[in-house]
């Protein structure tokens, strides 16, 4: 162990400060606070109770070598100050609370008192904590990001946001400020952002401790760039994906797909992609069988080749849930890779937290679809929509009712299903070939998902001017959460608001 490196043990009371690589550890008597620079402008803050070390690797942050950052430390009777060339962090010895300043000494953000780490009784969790950090905001700054929500709000000052997935709403625990910083809150459970006017807070239901990143970029773009340095870049798509697409509720058969494509070319209307939505499998029992029905879509490779020759690309709907008569259901069920809950169309969802499930999933996608020339994946219901839960409240209830996944309880891993599902498809296609860029359209989002070549669309919105108005702040905040690709159904999905 190198000089000054922590061995992870809890210091005796009175040994308040310990040097760490790129940072320091402060023991307040009840909590241990660790602050370490990830770059000149980014620091990681972890906070946990005495004797309780956080466990488990991050699903958001990509593995990376320990950074080399020149950090100076000065100790005062009441504080410890850490400085890089871009950022100063002042830590209270008494409470462990942080205050952040730029190199000119301008205040950026401060924690409002000690963090809250409270034992919580959550079904399925042997030992868990509810955690909260409160921050003092300046009067004039704006707060944006946090994913995609249907509140119609742009600036979240003075408002609250519940971070829980749902059809039409996506959770991303990353916010940005007009002062040029961002906060990435590394937690996967139900999380609440609230701004009371006196302070704002981030609270999560299940944790071992607090784990967040303060990212100072100088402006919002810089903060987002710092987020992507931690979580991954957003790949460029193939040029076709930036063009115009044709889609409808679904095409009934091969003849309809080819007929519509031919009409676009005959009329000289420029279309780059055509989308086959659900029911290319013929019937609910065959839901998402991951291959074309022989009667409805015979000779699929020939059909897709015809589209390619006409300068179309072809995208298809795939789900993570499977009807009971499908081969993929049988294979998943035999290996114990399906959740027990039966969904609204009679399907059951796979466990993407388990690599065995995602590898088997790709095997069926490759053999039934990808080898025939499919160019993109419309990954529907990635919240996942277990039993047609249309609100954050019903989605939370249904997810927790399922109990556990491969990694732990759904109370702890409530929001990360879309990240695991899309990332698995991305990685498997990239391992398959480097001759075709990945394109994914997904109905839900979580932090880091930009690295999976995933575009989010707002799901099953209704057709009203008020709904359309809300898509604008929803989409802008989604992109200000660090995930740049976003869209919505321009004609909505259902009638009404």
Residue pairs with C-beta under 8 A, 6 or more apart in sequence:
1 7
2 21
4 18
4 19
4 20
4 21
5 20
5 21
6 18
6 20
6 25
6 34
8 53
10 27
10 32
10 50
10 51
11 18
11 25
11 27
13 27
13 29
15 27
16 26
16 27
16 28
16 93
17 24
17 25
17 26
17 27
17 75
17 80
17 93
18 24
18 25
18 27
19 25
19 73
20 34
20 35
20 36
21 36
21 66
22 36
22 37
22 38
22 66
22 67
22 69
22 71
23 34
23 35
23 36
23 37
23 43
23 71
23 82
24 34
24 35
24 73
24 80
24 82
24 91
25 32
25 33
25 34
25 35
26 32
26 33
26 35
26 80
26 91
26 92
26 93
26 96
27 33
27 50
28 93
28 94
28 95
28 96
28 114
29 50
30 49
30 50
31 47
31 48
31 49
31 50
31 96
31 114
31 115
31 117
32 47
32 48
32 49
32 50
33 45
33 46
33 47
33 91
33 96
33 115
34 44
34 45
34 46
34 47
35 43
35 44
35 45
35 82
35 89
35 91
35 98
36 43
36 44
37 43
37 44
37 67
37 69
37 71
37 82
37 84
37 87
38 44
38 67
38 69
38 213
38 229
38 230
39 67
39 69
39 226
39 229
40 69
40 84
40 85
40 86
40 87
41 84
41 86
41 87
41 215
41 216
41 217
41 218
41 222
41 226
42 213
42 214
42 215
42 216
42 226
42 229
42 230
43 82
43 87
43 89
43 213
43 214
44 211
44 212
44 213
45 98
45 210
45 211
45 212
45 213
45 214
46 54
46 209
46 210
46 211
47 96
47 115
47 117
47 131
47 133
47 209
47 210
47 211
48 54
48 117
48 208
48 209
48 210
49 117
49 129
49 209
52 129
52 208
52 209
53 208
54 208
54 209
54 211
55 208
56 208
56 407
57 63
58 186
58 211
59 188
59 416
59 419
59 420
59 448
60 184
60 186
60 230
60 231
60 419
60 446
60 447
60 448
61 186
61 213
61 230
61 231
61 448
62 230
62 231
62 232
62 448
62 451
69 84
70 84
70 85
71 82
71 83
71 84
72 82
72 83
73 80
73 81
73 82
73 83
74 80
74 81
74 83
75 81
77 93
78 92
78 93
78 94
79 90
79 91
79 92
79 93
80 90
80 91
80 93
81 88
81 89
81 90
81 91
82 88
82 89
82 91
83 89
85 103
86 102
86 103
86 216
87 100
87 101
87 102
87 103
87 216
88 100
88 101
88 102
88 103
88 105
89 98
89 99
89 100
89 101
89 214
90 98
90 99
90 100
90 101
91 97
91 98
92 98
95 113
95 114
96 114
96 115
97 110
97 111
97 112
97 113
97 114
97 115
98 109
98 110
98 111
98 214
99 107
99 109
99 110
99 111
100 107
100 108
100 109
100 110
100 181
100 214
100 216
101 107
101 108
102 108
102 216
107 138
108 179
108 180
108 181
108 216
109 135
109 136
109 137
109 177
109 179
109 181
109 183
109 214
110 135
110 136
111 133
111 134
111 135
111 136
112 134
112 135
112 136
112 199
113 134
115 131
115 132
115 133
115 210
116 130
116 131
116 132
116 133
117 129
117 130
117 131
117 207
117 209
117 210
118 129
118 130
118 131
119 127
119 128
119 129
120 128
120 129
120 130
120 205
120 206
121 128
122 128
122 205
122 206
122 409
122 411
122 412
123 400
123 409
123 411
124 403
124 404
124 408
124 409
124 411
125 206
125 409
125 411
125 412
128 206
128 207
128 208
128 411
128 412
129 206
129 207
129 208
129 209
130 203
130 204
130 205
130 206
130 207
131 187
131 203
131 204
131 207
131 209
131 210
132 201
132 202
132 203
132 204
133 201
133 202
133 210
133 212
134 199
134 200
134 201
135 183
135 199
135 200
135 201
135 202
136 199
137 143
137 157
137 177
137 195
137 199
137 200
138 179
140 178
141 157
141 177
141 178
141 179
142 155
142 157
142 177
142 178
143 155
143 156
143 157
143 175
143 176
143 177
143 195
143 200
144 154
144 155
144 156
144 175
144 176
144 177
144 220
144 476
144 477
144 480
145 172
145 174
145 175
145 176
145 182
145 477
145 480
145 481
145 482
146 156
146 161
146 163
146 171
146 172
146 173
146 174
146 175
146 193
146 477
146 481
147 163
147 169
147 170
147 171
147 172
147 445
147 477
147 478
147 481
148 169
148 170
148 172
148 445
148 456
148 458
148 474
148 475
148 477
148 478
148 481
148 486
149 161
149 169
149 170
149 474
149 477
150 168
150 169
150 458
150 467
150 470
150 474
151 159
151 161
151 470
151 473
152 466
152 469
152 470
152 473
153 159
153 473
154 473
154 476
154 477
156 175
156 193
156 195
157 195
158 195
158 197
159 195
160 192
160 193
160 194
160 195
161 192
161 193
161 194
162 190
162 191
162 192
162 392
163 171
163 172
163 173
163 190
163 191
163 192
163 193
163 415
164 171
164 190
164 392
164 393
164 395
164 396
164 414
164 415
165 171
165 383
165 392
165 395
165 414
165 415
165 417
165 418
165 444
165 446
166 383
166 389
166 390
166 391
166 392
166 394
166 395
167 381
167 383
167 385
167 389
167 390
167 395
167 443
167 459
167 460
168 390
168 458
168 459
168 460
168 461
169 392
169 459
170 418
170 444
170 445
170 446
170 456
170 478
171 191
171 415
171 445
171 446
172 445
172 446
172 447
172 478
172 481
172 482
172 483
173 184
173 185
173 186
173 187
173 191
173 202
173 415
173 447
174 182
174 183
174 184
174 185
174 227
174 447
174 481
174 482
175 182
175 183
175 193
175 481
176 182
176 220
176 223
176 224
176 480
176 481
177 220
177 223
178 220
180 216
180 217
180 218
180 219
180 220
180 222
180 223
181 214
181 215
181 216
181 217
181 223
182 213
182 214
182 215
182 217
182 220
182 223
182 224
182 226
182 227
182 482
183 202
183 212
183 213
183 214
183 215
184 212
184 213
184 215
184 227
184 230
184 231
184 447
185 191
185 202
185 204
185 211
185 212
186 211
186 212
186 213
187 204
187 206
187 207
187 211
188 412
188 413
188 414
188 415
188 416
188 446
189 204
189 205
189 206
189 207
189 411
189 412
189 413
189 414
189 415
190 204
190 205
190 206
190 396
190 411
190 414
190 415
191 202
191 203
191 204
191 205
191 415
192 201
192 202
192 203
192 204
193 200
193 201
193 202
194 200
194 201
194 203
202 212
205 411
205 414
206 409
206 411
206 412
213 230
215 223
215 226
215 227
215 230
216 222
216 223
216 226
217 223
217 224
217 225
217 226
220 480
224 480
224 482
227 482
228 234
228 450
228 482
231 447
231 448
231 450
231 451
231 482
232 448
232 450
232 451
233 450
233 451
234 450
234 451
234 453
234 483
234 484
234 485
235 437
235 438
235 451
235 453
236 437
237 437
237 439
237 453
237 485
238 313
238 375
238 436
238 437
238 439
240 272
240 273
240 313
240 375
241 272
241 273
241 313
241 376
241 439
241 455
243 270
243 271
243 272
243 273
244 270
244 271
244 272
244 273
245 271
245 272
245 273
245 274
245 275
245 315
246 260
246 261
246 264
246 271
246 273
246 274
246 275
247 274
247 275
247 277
248 277
249 277
250 276
250 277
250 278
250 279
250 280
250 317
251 257
251 260
251 276
251 277
251 280
252 296
253 296
253 297
254 296
254 297
254 298
254 299
254 300
254 303
257 274
257 276
257 297
257 303
257 307
258 303
258 306
258 307
260 274
261 271
261 274
261 306
261 307
261 310
261 312
262 310
264 271
265 310
271 312
272 311
272 312
272 313
273 312
273 313
273 314
273 315
273 375
273 376
274 307
274 312
274 313
274 314
274 315
275 314
275 315
275 316
275 317
275 378
276 314
276 315
276 316
276 317
277 317
277 378
278 288
278 317
278 319
278 380
280 292
280 293
280 296
280 297
280 316
280 317
281 287
281 288
281 289
281 291
281 292
281 293
281 323
281 326
282 293
282 295
282 296
283 323
284 323
284 345
284 346
284 347
285 323
285 324
285 325
285 326
285 346
286 293
286 323
286 325
286 326
287 319
287 321
287 322
287 323
287 326
287 345
287 346
287 347
288 318
288 319
288 321
288 322
288 323
288 326
288 328
288 347
289 322
289 323
289 325
289 326
289 327
289 328
289 368
290 318
290 322
290 326
290 328
290 364
290 365
290 368
290 369
291 364
291 367
291 368
291 369
292 298
292 300
292 368
292 369
292 372
297 303
300 372
301 371
301 372
301 373
304 314
304 372
304 373
304 374
305 373
307 313
307 314
308 314
308 373
313 375
313 376
314 373
314 374
314 375
314 376
315 374
315 375
315 376
315 377
315 378
315 439
315 441
316 369
316 374
316 376
316 377
316 378
317 378
317 380
318 365
318 369
318 377
318 378
318 379
318 380
319 347
319 379
319 380
319 381
320 349
320 350
320 352
320 361
320 379
320 381
320 382
320 384
320 417
320 421
321 343
321 345
321 347
321 348
321 349
321 350
321 381
321 384
322 328
322 329
322 332
322 338
322 347
322 348
322 350
323 329
323 345
323 346
323 347
324 346
324 347
324 348
327 364
328 360
328 361
328 364
329 338
329 347
329 348
331 360
331 364
332 338
332 348
332 350
332 357
332 360
332 361
333 348
335 356
335 357
335 360
337 350
337 351
337 354
337 356
337 357
337 360
338 348
338 349
338 350
338 351
339 348
339 349
339 350
339 351
339 386
339 402
339 405
340 348
340 402
341 348
341 349
341 386
341 387
341 398
341 401
341 402
342 348
342 387
343 349
343 385
343 386
343 387
343 388
344 385
344 387
344 388
349 384
349 386
350 357
350 358
350 361
351 357
351 405
351 406
352 358
352 361
352 417
352 420
352 421
352 424
353 405
353 406
353 407
353 413
353 416
353 420
354 405
354 406
355 424
357 406
358 420
358 421
358 424
358 425
358 428
359 428
361 424
361 425
362 424
362 425
362 428
362 429
365 377
365 425
365 428
366 428
366 432
370 429
370 432
375 436
375 439
376 439
376 440
376 441
377 425
377 438
377 439
377 440
377 441
378 441
379 421
379 422
379 425
379 440
379 441
379 442
379 443
379 454
380 443
381 443
382 417
382 418
382 421
382 422
382 442
382 443
382 444
383 389
383 395
383 417
383 418
383 443
383 444
384 417
384 421
385 395
385 443
386 395
386 398
386 399
386 402
387 398
389 395
389 397
389 398
396 414
399 410
399 414
400 409
400 410
400 411
400 414
402 410
403 409
403 410
404 410
405 413
407 413
415 446
416 446
417 444
417 446
418 442
418 443
418 444
418 445
418 446
418 449
418 454
419 446
419 447
419 448
419 449
419 452
421 442
422 440
422 442
422 449
422 452
422 454
423 448
423 449
423 451
423 452
425 438
425 440
425 452
426 438
426 440
426 451
426 452
426 453
426 454
429 436
429 438
430 438
437 453
438 452
438 453
439 453
439 455
440 452
440 453
440 454
440 455
441 454
441 455
441 456
441 457
441 487
442 449
442 454
442 455
442 456
442 457
443 456
443 457
443 459
444 456
444 459
445 454
445 456
445 478
445 481
445 483
447 481
447 482
449 456
449 483
450 482
450 483
450 484
450 485
454 483
454 485
455 485
455 486
455 487
456 478
456 483
456 485
456 486
456 487
457 486
457 487
457 488
457 489
458 471
458 474
458 475
458 486
458 487
458 488
458 489
459 493
460 489
460 493
460 494
461 467
461 471
461 488
461 489
461 492
461 493
461 494
462 492
462 493
462 494
462 495
462 496
462 497
463 491
463 492
463 494
463 495
463 496
463 497
464 492
464 496
464 497
466 497
467 492
467 497
468 492
471 488
474 488
475 486
475 487
475 488
478 486
479 486
